Amino acid sequence: PITEEEHRELRTLASTTIERERERERERERERERERERERERGERERERERERERERERERETFIYFS
């Protein structure tokens, strides 16, 4: 059998271990959220580049029609 003091120490250790694991999980979730945000930003930049390319093509079409 273990003493009451050893039992308290084990409970404290278990509690500390559980809290550390929860904090690691929170950090992993924050990192996943940061990655999702980076992906959203990359997608937005790519859509903006595509819109700019489309505007450029439209200007070229208008110029071609004007000089035809």
PDB file with SEQRES, HELIX, SHEET and CRYST1 records, atoms N, CA, C and O in Angstrom:
SEQRES   1 A   68  PRO ILE THR GLU GLU GLU HIS ARG GLU LEU ARG THR LEU          
SEQRES   2 A   68  ALA SER THR THR ILE GLU ARG GLU ARG GLU ARG GLU ARG          
SEQRES   3 A   68  GLU ARG GLU ARG GLU ARG GLU ARG GLU ARG GLU ARG GLU          
SEQRES   4 A   68  ARG GLU ARG GLY GLU ARG GLU ARG GLU ARG GLU ARG GLU          
SEQRES   5 A   68  ARG GLU ARG GLU ARG GLU ARG GLU ARG GLU THR PHE ILE          
SEQRES   6 A   68  TYR PHE SER                                                  
HELIX    1 AA1 GLU A    4  PHE A   67  1                                  64    
CRYST1    1.000    1.000    1.000  90.00  90.00  90.00 P 1           1          
ATOM      1  N   PRO A   1       0.825  -1.202   0.000  1.00  0.00           N  
ATOM      2  CA  PRO A   1       0.000   0.000   0.000  1.00  0.00           C  
ATOM      3  C   PRO A   1       0.869   1.266   0.000  1.00  0.00           C  
ATOM      4  O   PRO A   1       2.018   1.254   0.441  1.00  0.00           O  
ATOM      5  N   ILE A   2       0.288   2.342  -0.503  1.00  0.00           N  
ATOM      6  CA  ILE A   2       1.031   3.601  -0.520  1.00  0.00           C  
ATOM      7  C   ILE A   2       0.490   4.503   0.582  1.00  0.00           C  
ATOM      8  O   ILE A   2      -0.642   4.369   1.047  1.00  0.00           O  
ATOM      9  N   THR A   3       1.352   5.419   0.969  1.00  0.00           N  
ATOM     10  CA  THR A   3       0.950   6.341   2.035  1.00  0.00           C  
ATOM     11  C   THR A   3       0.036   7.412   1.471  1.00  0.00           C  
ATOM     12  O   THR A   3      -0.071   7.588   0.257  1.00  0.00           O  
ATOM     13  N   GLU A   4      -0.616   8.118   2.371  1.00  0.00           N  
ATOM     14  CA  GLU A   4      -1.490   9.214   1.952  1.00  0.00           C  
ATOM     15  C   GLU A   4      -0.670  10.289   1.249  1.00  0.00           C  
ATOM     16  O   GLU A   4      -1.137  10.888   0.280  1.00  0.00           O  
ATOM     17  N   GLU A   5       0.544  10.540   1.725  1.00  0.00           N  
ATOM     18  CA  GLU A   5       1.432  11.527   1.088  1.00  0.00           C  
ATOM     19  C   GLU A   5       1.763  11.094  -0.338  1.00  0.00           C  
ATOM     20  O   GLU A   5       1.724  11.915  -1.254  1.00  0.00           O  
ATOM     21  N   GLU A   6       2.085   9.824  -0.539  1.00  0.00           N  
ATOM     22  CA  GLU A   6       2.385   9.325  -1.880  1.00  0.00           C  
ATOM     23  C   GLU A   6       1.137   9.431  -2.770  1.00  0.00           C  
ATOM     24  O   GLU A   6       1.228   9.768  -3.950  1.00  0.00           O  
ATOM     25  N   HIS A   7      -0.002   9.144  -2.192  1.00  0.00           N  
ATOM     26  CA  HIS A   7      -1.260   9.247  -2.931  1.00  0.00           C  
ATOM     27  C   HIS A   7      -1.494  10.688  -3.394  1.00  0.00           C  
ATOM     28  O   HIS A   7      -1.882  10.913  -4.540  1.00  0.00           O  
ATOM     29  N   ARG A   8      -1.259  11.666  -2.509  1.00  0.00           N  
ATOM     30  CA  ARG A   8      -1.403  13.085  -2.875  1.00  0.00           C  
ATOM     31  C   ARG A   8      -0.420  13.450  -3.979  1.00  0.00           C  
ATOM     32  O   ARG A   8      -0.778  14.152  -4.925  1.00  0.00           O  
ATOM     33  N   GLU A   9       0.816  12.978  -3.861  1.00  0.00           N  
ATOM     34  CA  GLU A   9       1.830  13.277  -4.882  1.00  0.00           C  
ATOM     35  C   GLU A   9       1.422  12.697  -6.238  1.00  0.00           C  
ATOM     36  O   GLU A   9       1.572  13.344  -7.274  1.00  0.00           O  
ATOM     37  N   LEU A  10       0.907  11.480  -6.212  1.00  0.00           N  
ATOM     38  CA  LEU A  10       0.458  10.865  -7.466  1.00  0.00           C  
ATOM     39  C   LEU A  10      -0.715  11.633  -8.080  1.00  0.00           C  
ATOM     40  O   LEU A  10      -0.760  11.837  -9.293  1.00  0.00           O  
ATOM     41  N   ARG A  11      -1.652  12.052  -7.247  1.00  0.00           N  
ATOM     42  CA  ARG A  11      -2.785  12.843  -7.757  1.00  0.00           C  
ATOM     43  C   ARG A  11      -2.290  14.155  -8.354  1.00  0.00           C  
ATOM     44  O   ARG A  11      -2.761  14.576  -9.410  1.00  0.00           O  
ATOM     45  N   THR A  12      -1.346  14.798  -7.680  1.00  0.00           N  
ATOM     46  CA  THR A  12      -0.787  16.057  -8.184  1.00  0.00           C  
ATOM     47  C   THR A  12      -0.082  15.821  -9.521  1.00  0.00           C  
ATOM     48  O   THR A  12      -0.248  16.584 -10.473  1.00  0.00           O  
ATOM     49  N   LEU A  13       0.703  14.752  -9.567  1.00  0.00           N  
ATOM     50  CA  LEU A  13       1.409  14.431 -10.814  1.00  0.00           C  
ATOM     51  C   LEU A  13       0.415  14.149 -11.941  1.00  0.00           C  
ATOM     52  O   LEU A  13       0.594  14.628 -13.061  1.00  0.00           O  
ATOM     53  N   ALA A  14      -0.616  13.385 -11.653  1.00  0.00           N  
ATOM     54  CA  ALA A  14      -1.625  13.074 -12.666  1.00  0.00           C  
ATOM     55  C   ALA A  14      -2.319  14.347 -13.135  1.00  0.00           C  
ATOM     56  O   ALA A  14      -2.528  14.544 -14.332  1.00  0.00           O  
ATOM     57  N   SER A  15      -2.670  15.198 -12.196  1.00  0.00           N  
ATOM     58  CA  SER A  15      -3.345  16.443 -12.535  1.00  0.00           C  
ATOM     59  C   SER A  15      -2.451  17.316 -13.415  1.00  0.00           C  
ATOM     60  O   SER A  15      -2.910  17.891 -14.402  1.00  0.00           O  
ATOM     61  N   THR A  16      -1.179  17.410 -13.051  1.00  0.00           N  
ATOM     62  CA  THR A  16      -0.222  18.202 -13.836  1.00  0.00           C  
ATOM     63  C   THR A  16      -0.064  17.621 -15.238  1.00  0.00           C  
ATOM     64  O   THR A  16      -0.030  18.360 -16.223  1.00  0.00           O  
ATOM     65  N   THR A  17       0.029  16.319 -15.322  1.00  0.00           N  
ATOM     66  CA  THR A  17       0.178  15.652 -16.621  1.00  0.00           C  
ATOM     67  C   THR A  17      -1.048  15.906 -17.502  1.00  0.00           C  
ATOM     68  O   THR A  17      -0.917  16.197 -18.691  1.00  0.00           O  
ATOM     69  N   ILE A  18      -2.220  15.794 -16.917  1.00  0.00           N  
ATOM     70  CA  ILE A  18      -3.461  16.044 -17.667  1.00  0.00           C  
ATOM     71  C   ILE A  18      -3.499  17.487 -18.147  1.00  0.00           C  
ATOM     72  O   ILE A  18      -3.857  17.740 -19.297  1.00  0.00           O  
ATOM     73  N   GLU A  19      -3.139  18.433 -17.295  1.00  0.00           N  
ATOM     74  CA  GLU A  19      -3.166  19.843 -17.688  1.00  0.00           C  
ATOM     75  C   GLU A  19      -2.162  20.114 -18.802  1.00  0.00           C  
ATOM     76  O   GLU A  19      -2.462  20.865 -19.730  1.00  0.00           O  
ATOM     77  N   ARG A  20      -0.978  19.516 -18.726  1.00  0.00           N  
ATOM     78  CA  ARG A  20       0.016  19.692 -19.804  1.00  0.00           C  
ATOM     79  C   ARG A  20      -0.521  19.149 -21.118  1.00  0.00           C  
ATOM     80  O   ARG A  20      -0.357  19.779 -22.163  1.00  0.00           O  
ATOM     81  N   GLU A  21      -1.155  17.996 -21.074  1.00  0.00           N  
ATOM     82  CA  GLU A  21      -1.711  17.413 -22.298  1.00  0.00           C  
ATOM     83  C   GLU A  21      -2.829  18.297 -22.863  1.00  0.00           C  
ATOM     84  O   GLU A  21      -2.930  18.470 -24.077  1.00  0.00           O  
ATOM     85  N   ARG A  22      -3.651  18.843 -22.000  1.00  0.00           N  
ATOM     86  CA  ARG A  22      -4.702  19.760 -22.472  1.00  0.00           C  
ATOM     87  C   ARG A  22      -4.081  20.988 -23.133  1.00  0.00           C  
ATOM     88  O   ARG A  22      -4.554  21.445 -24.173  1.00  0.00           O  
ATOM     89  N   GLU A  23      -3.028  21.515 -22.531  1.00  0.00           N  
ATOM     90  CA  GLU A  23      -2.365  22.688 -23.110  1.00  0.00           C  
ATOM     91  C   GLU A  23      -1.742  22.333 -24.457  1.00  0.00           C  
ATOM     92  O   GLU A  23      -1.812  23.130 -25.393  1.00  0.00           O  
ATOM     93  N   ARG A  24      -1.138  21.163 -24.571  1.00  0.00           N  
ATOM     94  CA  ARG A  24      -0.583  20.744 -25.875  1.00  0.00           C  
ATOM     95  C   ARG A  24      -1.697  20.634 -26.908  1.00  0.00           C  
ATOM     96  O   ARG A  24      -1.518  21.036 -28.057  1.00  0.00           O  
ATOM     97  N   GLU A  25      -2.831  20.099 -26.514  1.00  0.00           N  
ATOM     98  CA  GLU A  25      -3.953  19.976 -27.453  1.00  0.00           C  
ATOM     99  C   GLU A  25      -4.463  21.364 -27.858  1.00  0.00           C  
ATOM    100  O   GLU A  25      -4.778  21.590 -29.026  1.00  0.00           O  
ATOM    101  N   ARG A  26      -4.543  22.281 -26.911  1.00  0.00           N  
ATOM    102  CA  ARG A  26      -4.957  23.653 -27.254  1.00  0.00           C  
ATOM    103  C   ARG A  26      -3.966  24.271 -28.232  1.00  0.00           C  
ATOM    104  O   ARG A  26      -4.371  24.948 -29.177  1.00  0.00           O  
ATOM    105  N   GLU A  27      -2.685  24.048 -28.018  1.00  0.00           N  
ATOM    106  CA  GLU A  27      -1.668  24.593 -28.929  1.00  0.00           C  
ATOM    107  C   GLU A  27      -1.792  23.955 -30.314  1.00  0.00           C  
ATOM    108  O   GLU A  27      -1.666  24.644 -31.326  1.00  0.00           O  
ATOM    109  N   ARG A  28      -2.036  22.659 -30.364  1.00  0.00           N  
ATOM    110  CA  ARG A  28      -2.228  22.006 -31.672  1.00  0.00           C  
ATOM    111  C   ARG A  28      -3.446  22.596 -32.381  1.00  0.00           C  
ATOM    112  O   ARG A  28      -3.411  22.816 -33.592  1.00  0.00           O  
ATOM    113  N   GLU A  29      -4.503  22.851 -31.646  1.00  0.00           N  
ATOM    114  CA  GLU A  29      -5.704  23.443 -32.252  1.00  0.00           C  
ATOM    115  C   GLU A  29      -5.414  24.858 -32.743  1.00  0.00           C  
ATOM    116  O   GLU A  29      -5.867  25.246 -33.820  1.00  0.00           O  
ATOM    117  N   ARG A  30      -4.664  25.630 -31.961  1.00  0.00           N  
ATOM    118  CA  ARG A  30      -4.292  26.988 -32.427  1.00  0.00           C  
ATOM    119  C   ARG A  30      -3.469  26.895 -33.713  1.00  0.00           C  
ATOM    120  O   ARG A  30      -3.666  27.687 -34.634  1.00  0.00           O  
ATOM    121  N   GLU A  31      -2.552  25.935 -33.777  1.00  0.00           N  
ATOM    122  CA  GLU A  31      -1.733  25.778 -34.979  1.00  0.00           C  
ATOM    123  C   GLU A  31      -2.610  25.363 -36.169  1.00  0.00           C  
ATOM    124  O   GLU A  31      -2.414  25.850 -37.282  1.00  0.00           O  
ATOM    125  N   ARG A  32      -3.566  24.472 -35.937  1.00  0.00           N  
ATOM    126  CA  ARG A  32      -4.477  24.091 -37.035  1.00  0.00           C  
ATOM    127  C   ARG A  32      -5.262  25.310 -37.512  1.00  0.00           C  
ATOM    128  O   ARG A  32      -5.453  25.494 -38.714  1.00  0.00           O  
ATOM    129  N   GLU A  33      -5.711  26.134 -36.586  1.00  0.00           N  
ATOM    130  CA  GLU A  33      -6.459  27.345 -36.960  1.00  0.00           C  
ATOM    131  C   GLU A  33      -5.565  28.303 -37.748  1.00  0.00           C  
ATOM    132  O   GLU A  33      -6.006  28.894 -38.733  1.00  0.00           O  
ATOM    133  N   ARG A  34      -4.311  28.457 -37.319  1.00  0.00           N  
ATOM    134  CA  ARG A  34      -3.387  29.325 -38.077  1.00  0.00           C  
ATOM    135  C   ARG A  34      -3.195  28.784 -39.492  1.00  0.00           C  
ATOM    136  O   ARG A  34      -3.157  29.554 -40.452  1.00  0.00           O  
ATOM    137  N   GLU A  35      -3.073  27.468 -39.622  1.00  0.00           N  
ATOM    138  CA  GLU A  35      -2.893  26.873 -40.948  1.00  0.00           C  
ATOM    139  C   GLU A  35      -4.138  27.083 -41.806  1.00  0.00           C  
ATOM    140  O   GLU A  35      -4.028  27.387 -42.993  1.00  0.00           O  
ATOM    141  N   ARG A  36      -5.326  26.922 -41.211  1.00  0.00           N  
ATOM    142  CA  ARG A  36      -6.562  27.183 -41.972  1.00  0.00           C  
ATOM    143  C   ARG A  36      -6.595  28.636 -42.437  1.00  0.00           C  
ATOM    144  O   ARG A  36      -6.996  28.913 -43.567  1.00  0.00           O  
ATOM    145  N   GLU A  37      -6.180  29.561 -41.584  1.00  0.00           N  
ATOM    146  CA  GLU A  37      -6.156  30.979 -41.948  1.00  0.00           C  
ATOM    147  C   GLU A  37      -5.166  31.218 -43.088  1.00  0.00           C  
ATOM    148  O   GLU A  37      -5.468  31.958 -44.024  1.00  0.00           O  
ATOM    149  N   ARG A  38      -3.990  30.597 -43.017  1.00  0.00           N  
ATOM    150  CA  ARG A  38      -3.016  30.751 -44.112  1.00  0.00           C  
ATOM    151  C   ARG A  38      -3.596  30.215 -45.416  1.00  0.00           C  
ATOM    152  O   ARG A  38      -3.412  30.818 -46.474  1.00  0.00           O  
ATOM    153  N   GLU A  39      -4.297  29.080 -45.344  1.00  0.00           N  
ATOM    154  CA  GLU A  39      -4.919  28.520 -46.548  1.00  0.00           C  
ATOM    155  C   GLU A  39      -5.976  29.467 -47.109  1.00  0.00           C  
ATOM    156  O   GLU A  39      -6.045  29.670 -48.321  1.00  0.00           O  
ATOM    157  N   ARG A  40      -6.798  30.045 -46.239  1.00  0.00           N  
ATOM    158  CA  ARG A  40      -7.817  31.007 -46.703  1.00  0.00           C  
ATOM    159  C   ARG A  40      -7.144  32.192 -47.393  1.00  0.00           C  
ATOM    160  O   ARG A  40      -7.578  32.637 -48.455  1.00  0.00           O  
ATOM    161  N   GLU A  41      -6.081  32.691 -46.772  1.00  0.00           N  
ATOM    162  CA  GLU A  41      -5.390  33.846 -47.364  1.00  0.00           C  
ATOM    163  C   GLU A  41      -4.780  33.493 -48.710  1.00  0.00           C  
ATOM    164  O   GLU A  41      -4.849  34.284 -49.651  1.00  0.00           O  
ATOM    165  N   ARG A  42      -4.176  32.298 -48.810  1.00  0.00           N  
ATOM    166  CA  ARG A  42      -3.611  31.882 -50.101  1.00  0.00           C  
ATOM    167  C   ARG A  42      -4.711  31.808 -51.153  1.00  0.00           C  
ATOM    168  O   ARG A  42      -4.522  32.254 -52.284  1.00  0.00           O  
ATOM    169  N   GLY A  43      -5.848  31.252 -50.788  1.00  0.00           N  
ATOM    170  CA  GLY A  43      -6.965  31.155 -51.724  1.00  0.00           C  
ATOM    171  C   GLY A  43      -7.450  32.524 -52.155  1.00  0.00           C  
ATOM    172  O   GLY A  43      -7.723  32.745 -53.335  1.00  0.00           O  
ATOM    173  N   GLU A  44      -7.559  33.448 -51.205  1.00  0.00           N  
ATOM    174  CA  GLU A  44      -7.996  34.808 -51.541  1.00  0.00           C  
ATOM    175  C   GLU A  44      -7.006  35.480 -52.486  1.00  0.00           C  
ATOM    176  O   GLU A  44      -7.409  36.134 -53.448  1.00  0.00           O  
ATOM    177  N   ARG A  45      -5.701  35.318 -52.211  1.00  0.00           N  
ATOM    178  CA  ARG A  45      -4.695  35.923 -53.100  1.00  0.00           C  
ATOM    179  C   ARG A  45      -4.793  35.325 -54.501  1.00  0.00           C  
ATOM    180  O   ARG A  45      -4.708  36.048 -55.494  1.00  0.00           O  
ATOM    181  N   GLU A  46      -4.972  34.013 -54.582  1.00  0.00           N  
ATOM    182  CA  GLU A  46      -5.069  33.366 -55.892  1.00  0.00           C  
ATOM    183  C   GLU A  46      -6.317  33.852 -56.633  1.00  0.00           C  
ATOM    184  O   GLU A  46      -6.259  34.104 -57.836  1.00  0.00           O  
ATOM    185  N   ARG A  47      -7.441  33.986 -55.928  1.00  0.00           N  
ATOM    186  CA  ARG A  47      -8.659  34.492 -56.586  1.00  0.00           C  
ATOM    187  C   ARG A  47      -8.445  35.924 -57.064  1.00  0.00           C  
ATOM    188  O   ARG A  47      -8.898  36.283 -58.151  1.00  0.00           O  
ATOM    189  N   GLU A  48      -7.769  36.737 -56.278  1.00  0.00           N  
ATOM    190  CA  GLU A  48      -7.506  38.121 -56.692  1.00  0.00           C  
ATOM    191  C   GLU A  48      -6.590  38.141 -57.919  1.00  0.00           C  
ATOM    192  O   GLU A  48      -6.806  38.929 -58.839  1.00  0.00           O  
ATOM    193  N   ARG A  49      -5.566  37.276 -57.935  1.00  0.00           N  
ATOM    194  CA  ARG A  49      -4.696  37.213 -59.125  1.00  0.00           C  
ATOM    195  C   ARG A  49      -5.501  36.802 -60.355  1.00  0.00           C  
ATOM    196  O   ARG A  49      -5.297  37.344 -61.441  1.00  0.00           O  
ATOM    197  N   GLU A  50      -6.411  35.851 -60.188  1.00  0.00           N  
ATOM    198  CA  GLU A  50      -7.232  35.409 -61.319  1.00  0.00           C  
ATOM    199  C   GLU A  50      -8.151  36.544 -61.788  1.00  0.00           C  
ATOM    200  O   GLU A  50      -8.330  36.737 -62.991  1.00  0.00           O  
ATOM    201  N   ARG A  51      -8.728  37.289 -60.852  1.00  0.00           N  
ATOM    202  CA  ARG A  51      -9.564  38.435 -61.250  1.00  0.00           C  
ATOM    203  C   ARG A  51      -8.722  39.464 -62.009  1.00  0.00           C  
ATOM    204  O   ARG A  51      -9.175  40.028 -63.005  1.00  0.00           O  
ATOM    205  N   GLU A  52      -7.509  39.702 -61.542  1.00  0.00           N  
ATOM    206  CA  GLU A  52      -6.633  40.663 -62.222  1.00  0.00           C  
ATOM    207  C   GLU A  52      -6.282  40.157 -63.625  1.00  0.00           C  
ATOM    208  O   GLU A  52      -6.265  40.940 -64.575  1.00  0.00           O  
ATOM    209  N   ARG A  53      -6.007  38.874 -63.764  1.00  0.00           N  
ATOM    210  CA  ARG A  53      -5.723  38.328 -65.112  1.00  0.00           C  
ATOM    211  C   ARG A  53      -6.937  38.492 -66.015  1.00  0.00           C  
ATOM    212  O   ARG A  53      -6.800  38.827 -67.192  1.00  0.00           O  
ATOM    213  N   GLU A  54      -8.122  38.257 -65.465  1.00  0.00           N  
ATOM    214  CA  GLU A  54      -9.349  38.405 -66.265  1.00  0.00           C  
ATOM    215  C   GLU A  54      -9.533  39.868 -66.676  1.00  0.00           C  
ATOM    216  O   GLU A  54      -9.901  40.144 -67.818  1.00  0.00           O  
ATOM    217  N   ARG A  55      -9.280  40.804 -65.761  1.00  0.00           N  
ATOM    218  CA  ARG A  55      -9.379  42.230 -66.121  1.00  0.00           C  
ATOM    219  C   ARG A  55      -8.378  42.572 -67.220  1.00  0.00           C  
ATOM    220  O   ARG A  55      -8.695  43.324 -68.141  1.00  0.00           O  
ATOM    221  N   GLU A  56      -7.180  42.023 -67.123  1.00  0.00           N  
ATOM    222  CA  GLU A  56      -6.160  42.285 -68.141  1.00  0.00           C  
ATOM    223  C   GLU A  56      -6.605  41.715 -69.498  1.00  0.00           C  
ATOM    224  O   GLU A  56      -6.443  42.369 -70.528  1.00  0.00           O  
ATOM    225  N   ARG A  57      -7.155  40.516 -69.497  1.00  0.00           N  
ATOM    226  CA  ARG A  57      -7.652  39.934 -70.758  1.00  0.00           C  
ATOM    227  C   ARG A  57      -8.770  40.801 -71.343  1.00  0.00           C  
ATOM    228  O   ARG A  57      -8.828  41.020 -72.553  1.00  0.00           O  
ATOM    229  N   GLU A  58      -9.648  41.284 -70.477  1.00  0.00           N  
ATOM    230  CA  GLU A  58     -10.749  42.136 -70.939  1.00  0.00           C  
ATOM    231  C   GLU A  58     -10.189  43.433 -71.541  1.00  0.00           C  
ATOM    232  O   GLU A  58     -10.656  43.881 -72.588  1.00  0.00           O  
ATOM    233  N   ARG A  59      -9.199  44.032 -70.887  1.00  0.00           N  
ATOM    234  CA  ARG A  59      -8.589  45.254 -71.463  1.00  0.00           C  
ATOM    235  C   ARG A  59      -7.961  44.954 -72.816  1.00  0.00           C  
ATOM    236  O   ARG A  59      -8.061  45.763 -73.738  1.00  0.00           O  
ATOM    237  N   GLU A  60      -7.316  43.801 -72.943  1.00  0.00           N  
ATOM    238  CA  GLU A  60      -6.713  43.435 -74.222  1.00  0.00           C  
ATOM    239  C   GLU A  60      -7.787  43.248 -75.292  1.00  0.00           C  
ATOM    240  O   GLU A  60      -7.603  43.673 -76.432  1.00  0.00           O  
ATOM    241  N   ARG A  61      -8.909  42.614 -74.935  1.00  0.00           N  
ATOM    242  CA  ARG A  61     -10.010  42.435 -75.892  1.00  0.00           C  
ATOM    243  C   ARG A  61     -10.560  43.801 -76.326  1.00  0.00           C  
ATOM    244  O   ARG A  61     -10.792  44.042 -77.511  1.00  0.00           O  
ATOM    245  N   GLU A  62     -10.762  44.680 -75.351  1.00  0.00           N  
ATOM    246  CA  GLU A  62     -11.293  46.011 -75.677  1.00  0.00           C  
ATOM    247  C   GLU A  62     -10.323  46.768 -76.578  1.00  0.00           C  
ATOM    248  O   GLU A  62     -10.742  47.436 -77.523  1.00  0.00           O  
ATOM    249  N   THR A  63      -9.024  46.665 -76.286  1.00  0.00           N  
ATOM    250  CA  THR A  63      -8.019  47.337 -77.123  1.00  0.00           C  
ATOM    251  C   THR A  63      -8.037  46.751 -78.526  1.00  0.00           C  
ATOM    252  O   THR A  63      -7.986  47.494 -79.507  1.00  0.00           O  
ATOM    253  N   PHE A  64      -8.109  45.424 -78.635  1.00  0.00           N  
ATOM    254  CA  PHE A  64      -8.136  44.778 -79.935  1.00  0.00           C  
ATOM    255  C   PHE A  64      -9.361  45.230 -80.733  1.00  0.00           C  
ATOM    256  O   PHE A  64      -9.263  45.560 -81.914  1.00  0.00           O  
ATOM    257  N   ILE A  65     -10.519  45.237 -80.061  1.00  0.00           N  
ATOM    258  CA  ILE A  65     -11.758  45.656 -80.745  1.00  0.00           C  
ATOM    259  C   ILE A  65     -11.643  47.115 -81.173  1.00  0.00           C  
ATOM    260  O   ILE A  65     -12.053  47.467 -82.279  1.00  0.00           O  
ATOM    261  N   TYR A  66     -11.091  47.970 -80.309  1.00  0.00           N  
ATOM    262  CA  TYR A  66     -10.972  49.398 -80.613  1.00  0.00           C  
ATOM    263  C   TYR A  66     -10.125  49.622 -81.858  1.00  0.00           C  
ATOM    264  O   TYR A  66     -10.454  50.450 -82.708  1.00  0.00           O  
ATOM    265  N   PHE A  67      -9.012  48.862 -81.957  1.00  0.00           N  
ATOM    266  CA  PHE A  67      -8.101  49.088 -83.087  1.00  0.00           C  
ATOM    267  C   PHE A  67      -8.429  48.227 -84.300  1.00  0.00           C  
ATOM    268  O   PHE A  67      -7.717  48.275 -85.303  1.00  0.00           O  
ATOM    269  N   SER A  68      -9.493  47.446 -84.218  1.00  0.00           N  
ATOM    270  CA  SER A  68      -9.848  46.598 -85.379  1.00  0.00           C  
ATOM    271  C   SER A  68     -10.623  47.399 -86.411  1.00  0.00           C  
ATOM    272  O   SER A  68     -11.007  46.861 -87.450  1.00  0.00           O  
TER     273      SER A  68                                                      
END                                                                             
